[in-house]
């Protein structure tokens, strides 16, 4: 397999644009230099040769791969994680770059997908195998891994109909790339069928479910939530969380919640925006609505008259969910949307509401929706109404939760299946 000439030519042309994009999103010059070093070489010093290499895009994929990465670190295997986003890398480091895993763990950016860069990276780090998470396919990366005899697996794989159509338009790129994979472990049958239609090898592809179902709330987050409940006198409050939100979801849902917040002083809405660069913007929206708002980033606590708490911090979503009686999962009302992971609130037995644009998690959400294990809404007004009803009506919340937990139990076990396949290459 060699990648088409046009693909490599296109990469050379867009490289300067890519550099300027990195410069734009860097907070300072040191951060820009650091990312350029990791993207274009000469790369970071190697912490551990022969690591198990996981490539994840952003926060969602990092969270999905967490139980798998943790399993191998616990067994004493060195792990290398590469990301393509700043938030993804921050998440990986916050999870693993600490005791007891610090010496075994390294997280760096994935080099730009140019042959010479990828080859140099693989030769430098000499990984045991490369596990690409979900849909993170890069033609030269897969090509060079094959040439350098590094087994390449696509794990927890998912592919929406829309993405499959995109790959289908460039068969000269997609087919050889998929045939370069040693194993393809799909979340569901629809994904498997789409990949095989695009050229994946049926004999090296199978459905093993989603690792995402093997998810457990970190004990420390649950304990912290219990402590905050005492410290901030929250026992009498009805708390709803709107999590992983994008513009204009916060403004619309808070507007719809405003009458409820005014009529029910015990009601409180915690807002956890998806992207840190939007924290100030979301605070401004709450101010415009004249809602009494406290901010996590300023170390403020929830007061008896607080209506909105802006959780403008990273890596603390679990504790806010653990405080909640109901949760809305964002990225699902905005256009085009796509949605985020509903399994985090469900793992904490928090009744979950989401918008109708959830194509990134289609199969997972559909399974819950079919048994009324989640509530799918059309707009912000319905979202606000559903959240308030679930917070005020324990019977309704209990019924939703019971249905959701049955689906969770039915789907656990994917983690073990992934481990069995990966272990064959170690």
Secondary structure, DSSP 8 states (H G I E B T S, - for coil): ----HHHHHHHHHHHHHHHHHHHHH-SSHHHHHHHHHHHHSS----S-SS-EEEE--SHHHHHHHHHHHHHHHHTT--EEEEESSHHHHHHHHHHHSSTTTGGGEEEEE---S-HHHHHHHHHHH--SEEEEETT---HHHHHHHHHTT-EEEEEEE---HHHHHHHHTTHHHHHHHHHT-SEEEESSHHHHHHHHHHT--GGGEEE---GGGS----HHHHHHHHHHHHHTT-TT-EEEEEEEE-TTHHHHHHHHHHHHHHH-TTEEEEEEES-GGGHHHHHHHHHHTT--EEEGGGT----TT--EEE---SS-HHHHHHT-SEEEESSSSSSS-----SHHHHHTT-EEEEES--GGGHHHHHHHHHTTSSEEESSHHHHHHHHHHHHH-HHHHHHHHHHHHHHHHHHTTHHHHHHHHHHTT-
